[in-house]
Amino acid sequence: MKKALLIAAAVMFVATSVFAQPLPAIGYIGVYADGDHLINNICPPAYSPFDAWIWILPSEDGMQAAEWAVSFPGNVVTTFTAQHPNITVALGTLPTGISVAFGEGQCNMGWVWTHHLSMLALAAIPAKIEIIPHPTTQPPAYQVATCELGYPLQPLIYLTPLYLCTVPDGELGVQQTNWGAIKSLF
């Protein structure tokens, strides 16, 4: 019986280690048009609603809290903002700088959205919804408080804005790299 339990535990360990993807050494933040953090380019017609999501992938140290701001173009209006239900403290606003904290013991160890925005496009012109540094942090930054003892701060890497009716440099999300660099991400 003990041998069967040991074998079952070993199989479960191997299976979870094969499918688990390691977290990066430094986390990421970006704005997307979908709840799966895949689409970062849309072109809604004038006076049409669309969604924007703020997503964070924390580092291997996890995320308990975060700080950043958002730059909105003049051709969009926010009609509704939903905050992640596990956020228990939110100070500030998205345009002026926001600090959010998840409930005690709710350390995030994978992709997590913080805000889901319902928006209205006033015109179909090229623009971007961008993450910008929180203006009152010293120095201004986008950062997270990790889940480690004392909640030390870590910077975030700005991954992508939400492009509206534009594609950067004619290509979307393409960066020259080698196969080894790509494999190291997974």
The 8 nearest C-alpha neighbors of each residue, nearest first, counted from 0:
[[1, 3, 2, 4, 5, 6, 7, 8],
 [2, 0, 4, 3, 5, 6, 7, 8],
 [1, 3, 5, 0, 4, 6, 7, 8],
 [2, 4, 6, 0, 1, 5, 7, 8],
 [5, 3, 7, 1, 6, 2, 8, 0],
 [6, 4, 2, 8, 3, 7, 9, 1],
 [5, 7, 9, 3, 4, 8, 10, 2],
 [8, 6, 4, 10, 9, 5, 3, 11],
 [9, 7, 5, 11, 6, 10, 4, 12],
 [8, 10, 12, 6, 7, 11, 5, 13],
 [11, 9, 7, 13, 12, 8, 14, 6],
 [12, 10, 14, 8, 9, 13, 15, 7],
 [13, 11, 9, 15, 10, 14, 8, 16],
 [12, 14, 16, 10, 11, 15, 17, 9],
 [15, 13, 11, 17, 12, 16, 10, 18],
 [16, 14, 12, 18, 17, 13, 19, 11],
 [15, 17, 13, 19, 14, 18, 12, 20],
 [16, 18, 14, 15, 19, 13, 20, 12],
 [19, 17, 15, 16, 20, 14, 13, 21],
 [20, 18, 16, 15, 17, 21, 14, 185],
 [21, 19, 185, 18, 22, 16, 17, 184],
 [22, 20, 19, 23, 185, 59, 184, 58],
 [21, 23, 59, 58, 20, 24, 57, 109],
 [24, 22, 58, 25, 59, 26, 21, 57],
 [23, 25, 58, 59, 22, 26, 60, 57],
 [26, 24, 58, 23, 155, 27, 156, 154],
 [27, 25, 57, 58, 155, 56, 156, 23],
 [28, 26, 156, 56, 155, 55, 158, 157],
 [29, 27, 55, 157, 158, 54, 156, 155],
 [30, 28, 159, 158, 54, 160, 53, 157],
 [29, 31, 53, 160, 161, 52, 159, 54],
 [30, 32, 39, 52, 161, 36, 38, 51],
 [33, 31, 51, 38, 50, 39, 52, 161],
 [34, 32, 35, 31, 36, 38, 52, 37],
 [33, 35, 36, 52, 32, 31, 37, 112],
 [34, 36, 33, 37, 38, 31, 32, 52],
 [37, 35, 31, 34, 33, 38, 54, 32],
 [36, 38, 35, 39, 33, 31, 32, 34],
 [39, 37, 32, 31, 40, 33, 36, 41],
 [38, 40, 31, 161, 32, 162, 37, 160],
 [41, 39, 162, 161, 38, 163, 166, 42],
 [42, 40, 163, 164, 43, 162, 39, 32],
 [41, 43, 164, 163, 44, 123, 40, 165],
 [42, 44, 47, 41, 123, 120, 45, 49],
 [45, 43, 123, 47, 46, 42, 122, 120],
 [44, 46, 122, 121, 123, 120, 47, 43],
 [47, 45, 121, 120, 119, 44, 122, 48],
 [46, 48, 120, 45, 44, 119, 43, 49],
 [49, 47, 119, 118, 120, 46, 117, 50],
 [50, 48, 118, 117, 119, 47, 43, 51],
 [51, 49, 117, 32, 116, 118, 52, 33],
 [50, 52, 32, 116, 31, 115, 30, 117],
 [53, 51, 115, 31, 30, 114, 32, 116],
 [52, 54, 30, 114, 112, 113, 29, 31],
 [53, 55, 112, 29, 111, 28, 52, 30],
 [56, 54, 28, 111, 27, 110, 57, 112],
 [55, 57, 110, 27, 26, 109, 28, 111],
 [58, 56, 26, 61, 62, 55, 109, 108],
 [57, 59, 26, 25, 23, 24, 60, 22],
 [58, 60, 22, 61, 24, 23, 57, 108],
 [61, 59, 58, 145, 146, 147, 62, 57],
 [62, 60, 108, 145, 57, 146, 107, 59],
 [63, 61, 145, 107, 146, 57, 106, 64],
 [62, 64, 106, 146, 145, 101, 144, 100],
 [65, 63, 100, 144, 99, 143, 62, 101],
 [66, 64, 143, 99, 142, 98, 144, 100],
 [67, 65, 98, 142, 141, 97, 133, 143],
 [66, 68, 133, 141, 132, 96, 97, 131],
 [69, 67, 96, 133, 131, 93, 94, 132],
 [70, 68, 130, 94, 93, 131, 129, 71],
 [69, 71, 129, 128, 94, 130, 131, 72],
 [70, 72, 128, 69, 73, 129, 75, 127],
 [73, 71, 74, 75, 126, 128, 127, 70],
 [74, 72, 75, 71, 76, 121, 126, 122],
 [73, 75, 121, 72, 122, 120, 76, 124],
 [76, 74, 120, 119, 121, 73, 72, 118],
 [75, 77, 119, 118, 78, 120, 74, 121],
 [76, 78, 118, 79, 117, 119, 75, 116],
 [77, 79, 118, 117, 76, 119, 80, 116],
 [80, 78, 117, 77, 116, 81, 118, 115],
 [81, 79, 116, 115, 117, 82, 114, 78],
 [82, 80, 115, 114, 116, 83, 79, 117],
 [81, 83, 114, 113, 84, 115, 80, 86],
 [82, 84, 113, 85, 86, 114, 112, 81],
 [83, 85, 86, 82, 87, 81, 113, 101],
 [86, 84, 101, 83, 102, 87, 105, 82],
 [87, 85, 101, 84, 100, 83, 88, 102],
 [86, 88, 102, 101, 100, 85, 89, 99],
 [89, 87, 100, 99, 86, 90, 101, 98],
 [90, 88, 99, 98, 100, 91, 87, 97],
 [89, 91, 98, 97, 99, 88, 92, 96],
 [92, 90, 97, 96, 98, 89, 95, 93],
 [93, 91, 97, 95, 96, 94, 90, 68],
 [92, 94, 68, 96, 69, 97, 95, 91],
 [95, 93, 69, 68, 92, 96, 70, 71],
 [96, 94, 92, 93, 68, 91, 97, 134],
 [97, 95, 68, 133, 93, 92, 67, 94],
 [98, 96, 91, 92, 93, 90, 66, 67],
 [97, 99, 66, 90, 89, 65, 91, 67],
 [100, 98, 89, 65, 64, 88, 90, 97],
 [101, 99, 64, 88, 86, 63, 87, 102],
 [100, 102, 86, 87, 85, 63, 64, 105],
 [103, 101, 87, 105, 85, 86, 104, 100],
 [102, 104, 105, 101, 106, 63, 100, 87],
 [103, 105, 106, 102, 101, 63, 146, 107],
 [106, 104, 102, 103, 101, 107, 63, 85],
 [105, 107, 63, 62, 104, 146, 61, 108],
 [108, 106, 62, 61, 109, 105, 63, 111],
 [109, 107, 61, 106, 57, 62, 110, 59],
 [110, 108, 56, 107, 111, 57, 22, 61],
 [109, 111, 56, 55, 54, 112, 57, 108],
 [112, 110, 55, 54, 109, 113, 56, 107],
 [113, 111, 54, 53, 114, 55, 83, 52],
 [112, 114, 83, 53, 82, 54, 111, 115],
 [115, 113, 82, 53, 81, 52, 112, 83],
 [116, 114, 52, 81, 80, 51, 82, 53],
 [117, 115, 80, 51, 50, 79, 118, 52],
 [118, 116, 50, 79, 78, 77, 49, 80],
 [117, 119, 77, 78, 49, 48, 76, 50],
 [118, 120, 48, 76, 75, 47, 46, 49],
 [119, 121, 75, 46, 45, 47, 122, 74],
 [122, 120, 46, 45, 74, 75, 119, 123],
 [123, 121, 45, 120, 124, 74, 46, 44],
 [122, 124, 45, 44, 43, 164, 42, 120],
 [123, 125, 122, 164, 126, 163, 74, 165],
 [126, 124, 164, 165, 163, 123, 127, 162],
 [125, 127, 163, 162, 72, 124, 164, 165],
 [128, 126, 162, 161, 163, 129, 160, 72],
 [127, 129, 71, 161, 160, 70, 72, 162],
 [130, 128, 160, 70, 69, 127, 131, 161],
 [129, 131, 69, 68, 70, 160, 29, 67],
 [130, 132, 68, 69, 129, 67, 70, 133],
 [133, 131, 140, 141, 67, 139, 68, 134],
 [132, 134, 67, 96, 68, 139, 140, 135],
 [135, 133, 139, 136, 132, 96, 140, 95],
 [136, 134, 133, 139, 137, 96, 138, 140],
 [137, 135, 139, 138, 134, 133, 140, 132],
 [138, 136, 139, 135, 140, 134, 133, 132],
 [137, 139, 136, 140, 135, 134, 133, 132],
 [140, 138, 136, 134, 137, 132, 133, 135],
 [141, 139, 132, 133, 142, 138, 136, 67],
 [142, 140, 67, 132, 66, 155, 133, 154],
 [141, 143, 154, 155, 66, 153, 65, 140],
 [144, 142, 65, 153, 64, 152, 145, 62],
 [143, 145, 152, 64, 150, 151, 63, 62],
 [146, 144, 62, 150, 61, 147, 63, 60],
 [145, 147, 61, 63, 150, 62, 106, 60],
 [146, 148, 150, 145, 149, 60, 151, 61],
 [147, 149, 150, 146, 151, 145, 144, 60],
 [148, 150, 151, 147, 146, 145, 144, 152],
 [149, 151, 145, 144, 147, 148, 146, 152],
 [152, 150, 144, 145, 149, 153, 147, 148],
 [153, 151, 144, 143, 145, 150, 142, 154],
 [154, 152, 143, 142, 144, 155, 151, 145],
 [155, 153, 142, 141, 143, 156, 152, 25],
 [156, 154, 26, 142, 27, 141, 25, 157],
 [155, 157, 27, 158, 26, 28, 154, 25],
 [156, 158, 28, 27, 159, 29, 155, 130],
 [157, 159, 29, 28, 27, 156, 160, 30],
 [160, 158, 29, 157, 30, 161, 39, 28],
 [159, 161, 129, 30, 128, 29, 162, 127],
 [160, 162, 39, 128, 30, 31, 127, 40],
 [163, 161, 40, 127, 165, 160, 39, 126],
 [162, 164, 126, 42, 41, 165, 125, 127],
 [165, 163, 42, 125, 124, 41, 162, 123],
 [166, 164, 125, 163, 162, 167, 126, 40],
 [165, 167, 169, 171, 170, 168, 162, 40],
 [168, 166, 169, 170, 171, 165, 162, 172],
 [169, 167, 170, 166, 171, 165, 173, 172],
 [168, 170, 167, 166, 171, 165, 173, 172],
 [171, 169, 168, 167, 166, 173, 172, 174],
 [170, 172, 173, 166, 167, 169, 168, 40],
 [171, 173, 174, 170, 167, 159, 39, 166],
 [174, 172, 171, 170, 175, 176, 167, 168],
 [173, 175, 176, 172, 171, 170, 177, 181],
 [174, 176, 173, 177, 178, 172, 180, 181],
 [177, 175, 174, 180, 178, 181, 179, 173],
 [176, 178, 180, 179, 181, 175, 182, 174],
 [177, 179, 181, 180, 182, 176, 183, 175],
 [180, 178, 182, 181, 177, 183, 176, 184],
 [181, 179, 183, 178, 177, 182, 176, 184],
 [180, 182, 178, 179, 183, 184, 177, 176],
 [183, 181, 179, 184, 185, 180, 178, 177],
 [182, 184, 180, 185, 181, 179, 178, 23],
 [185, 183, 182, 181, 180, 23, 21, 22],
 [184, 183, 182, 20, 21, 181, 22, 19]]
